[in-house]
């Protein structure tokens, strides 16, 4: 009579043999596929997320510690931090969130020394743009800057950063929306300006608008972006995934 142990061993051997055969028949991974495989960040890496309310995501602004759940908020920075810290505990990774609701490029520039340069991030992620457009037609139309002003201010901010932190890897995130009203159609120009800067300066670019456009094939807009701008949990999870894939960690 065959024992359970012997059956288990034979099943395991057959499974390993089948796996080996499948591996032999599988096509070789392309260079792009190999590049997409996440890699552990260097030991002691400091990651800083910067931006507006989408990045802020309800963080406690009086809590400034790295890797603190209250300081990270409830959005994609917190999800990315949790995944990275869980996957690479040996790297002594430090993740900060300094997103501030309502911020535009001039607001980031005004607080850049304390909220960016002084932290000396190894990886700096910036998502900004929707307020630079939105505030031109909301809140009494008091904000008069144009997309050209956005591009100029963003370029100056990036040049300042690269001068002070030449070894920092900068990640530019694309502004996005699922709103289709005429007021929000110009956001595509802001996204294009950010992509242009990323290409000119050879920075990493995260195509969030394309990611959400593709996601609309699987679920309606409100599932991913409740009000067309601010993501619920599903949208933040999608952003976290896209960010990690683009950055490669």
C-alpha positions in Angstrom: 0.0 0.0 0.0 1.4 3.4 -1.0 1.8 5.8 1.9 0.8 9.5 1.9 4.4 10.5 2.1 5.5 8.5 -0.9 2.6 9.9 -2.9 3.5 13.4 -1.9 7.2 12.8 -2.9 6.2 11.4 -6.3 3.7 14.3 -6.9 6.4 16.8 -6.0 8.9 15.1 -8.4 6.4 15.1 -11.2 5.5 18.7 -10.5 9.2 19.8 -10.6 9.7 17.9 -13.8 6.8 19.6 -15.5 7.9 23.0 -14.3 11.4 22.4 -15.7 9.9 21.4 -19.1 7.7 24.5 -19.1 10.6 26.7 -18.3 12.6 25.2 -21.1 9.8 25.9 -23.6 9.1 29.5 -22.3 10.5 32.3 -24.4 13.5 34.2 -23.0 12.6 37.4 -21.1 13.1 40.6 -23.1 15.3 43.4 -21.9 12.2 45.5 -21.2 10.7 42.7 -19.1 14.0 42.3 -17.2 14.1 46.0 -16.5 10.5 45.9 -15.2 11.5 43.4 -12.4 11.5 45.4 -9.2 14.9 45.9 -7.6 15.7 46.6 -4.0 16.7 50.2 -3.3 20.2 50.8 -1.9 20.6 50.6 1.8 19.6 53.8 3.6 17.6 55.2 0.6 15.4 58.2 1.4 12.2 58.6 -0.6 10.2 61.8 -0.6 6.7 62.2 -2.0 5.7 65.8 -2.9 2.6 67.3 -4.3 -0.9 68.5 -3.6 -4.0 66.9 -1.9 -3.7 63.7 -3.9 -0.3 63.1 -2.3 -1.3 64.7 1.0 -4.1 62.2 1.4 -5.0 63.2 4.9 -1.6 63.0 6.4 -0.9 64.6 9.8 1.3 67.6 9.0 2.6 67.9 12.5 4.0 64.4 12.4 7.2 64.5 10.4 8.9 61.2 11.1 9.8 58.8 8.3 7.8 55.6 7.9 5.1 56.9 10.3 1.5 55.9 9.2 0.1 59.2 10.4 2.7 61.1 8.5 2.3 59.1 5.3 -1.5 59.6 5.0 -4.0 57.3 3.4 -2.9 57.4 -0.3 -0.4 56.0 -2.7 2.7 57.2 -0.7 1.5 55.2 2.3 0.7 52.1 0.1 4.1 52.4 -1.6 5.9 52.8 1.7 4.2 49.8 3.2 5.0 47.6 0.2 8.6 48.7 0.0 9.3 48.5 3.8 7.7 45.0 3.8 9.6 43.8 0.8 13.0 45.2 1.7 13.3 45.4 5.5 17.0 45.1 5.4 17.5 48.3 3.4 16.7 50.7 6.3 14.5 52.6 3.9 13.0 56.0 4.9 9.8 57.3 3.3 8.5 60.8 3.8 5.3 62.5 2.6 5.2 66.3 2.3 2.2 66.7 0.0 0.0 69.7 0.9 -3.6 70.0 -0.2 -4.2 72.8 -2.6 -0.6 73.3 -3.6 0.5 74.7 -6.9 4.0 75.1 -8.3 4.6 78.5 -6.5 3.5 76.8 -3.2 6.0 74.0 -3.6 8.8 76.5 -4.4 8.0 78.6 -1.3 8.5 75.6 1.0 11.1 73.7 -1.0 14.1 74.2 1.3 12.5 72.8 4.4 10.2 70.2 2.8 12.6 68.9 0.2 16.2 70.0 0.0 16.8 69.7 3.8 15.5 66.1 3.7 18.1 65.2 1.0 16.0 62.5 -0.7 17.6 59.9 -2.9 14.3 59.5 -4.8 12.1 62.6 -5.1 8.5 62.1 -6.5 6.5 65.2 -7.6 2.9 65.2 -8.5 1.6 68.8 -9.2 -0.6 70.4 -11.8 -4.3 70.0 -11.2 -4.5 73.0 -8.9 -2.3 75.1 -11.2 -5.2 74.8 -13.7 -8.2 74.4 -11.3 -7.4 77.6 -9.3 -7.6 79.7 -12.5 -11.3 79.2 -12.8 -12.3 78.3 -9.2 -12.4 80.3 -6.0 -13.2 83.6 -7.7 -10.7 83.2 -10.5 -8.0 84.9 -8.4 -5.1 82.8 -9.7 -4.0 84.1 -13.1 -1.0 81.9 -14.0 -1.0 80.1 -17.3 0.4 76.7 -18.4 3.5 78.5 -19.6 3.9 79.8 -16.0 3.5 76.3 -14.8 6.2 75.0 -17.1 8.6 77.8 -16.3 8.1 77.5 -12.5 8.4 73.7 -12.6 11.6 74.0 -14.6 13.1 76.4 -12.1 12.1 74.1 -9.3 13.7 71.1 -10.9 16.9 73.1 -11.8 17.2 74.3 -8.2 16.8 70.7 -7.0 19.4 69.3 -9.4 21.8 72.0 -8.4 21.5 71.3 -4.7 20.9 67.6 -4.9 22.8 66.4 -8.0 22.6 62.7 -7.1 18.8 62.7 -6.4 16.7 60.7 -8.8 13.6 62.8 -9.6 10.3 61.2 -10.6 7.8 63.4 -12.4 4.2 62.2 -12.1 1.6 63.1 -14.7 -1.4 65.3 -13.6 -4.7 63.5 -14.3 -8.5 63.7 -14.2 -11.5 61.8 -15.4 -13.6 65.1 -15.6 -14.6 65.9 -19.1 -15.9 69.4 -18.7 -14.3 72.1 -20.9 -12.7 73.7 -17.8 -10.5 70.6 -17.3 -9.6 69.8 -20.9 -6.5 72.1 -20.6 -5.1 69.8 -18.0 -3.6 67.7 -20.9 -1.4 70.7 -21.6 -0.1 70.7 -18.1 0.6 67.0 -18.3 2.4 67.5 -21.6 4.5 70.2 -20.0 5.5 67.9 -17.2 6.4 65.1 -19.6 8.4 67.5 -21.7 10.5 68.6 -18.7 11.0 64.9 -17.7 12.3 64.1 -21.2 14.5 67.2 -21.4 16.1 66.6 -18.0 16.2 62.8 -18.4 14.0 62.2 -15.4 11.6 59.3 -14.6 8.0 59.9 -15.8 4.9 58.2 -14.4 2.0 58.3 -16.9 -0.9 58.5 -14.5 -3.4 59.8 -17.0 -2.7 56.9 -19.3 -3.0 54.5 -16.4 -6.5 55.8 -15.5 -7.6 56.0 -19.1 -6.8 52.3 -19.4 -8.4 51.5 -16.1 -11.8 52.9 -17.4 -12.0 49.8 -19.5 -12.4 47.7 -16.4 -14.6 50.0 -14.1 -16.3 53.4 -14.3 -14.6 56.6 -13.6 -16.0 57.0 -10.1 -14.5 53.7 -9.1 -11.0 55.0 -9.7 -11.5 58.8 -9.1 -14.5 59.5 -6.9 -14.8 63.2 -7.9 -12.8 62.9 -11.0 -9.6 64.1 -9.3 -9.2 62.5 -5.8 -8.7 58.7 -5.8 -10.6 56.4 -3.4 -8.7 53.3 -2.3 -8.8 51.6 -5.7 -7.4 54.6 -7.4 -4.6 55.0 -4.9 -3.7 51.3 -5.3 -3.5 51.8 -9.1 -1.2 54.8 -8.6 1.0 52.8 -6.2 1.3 50.0 -8.7 2.1 52.4 -11.6 4.6 54.4 -9.6 6.5 51.3 -8.5 6.6 49.9 -12.1 7.8 53.3 -13.4 10.5 53.7 -10.8 11.4 50.0 -10.8 11.5 49.3 -7.1 
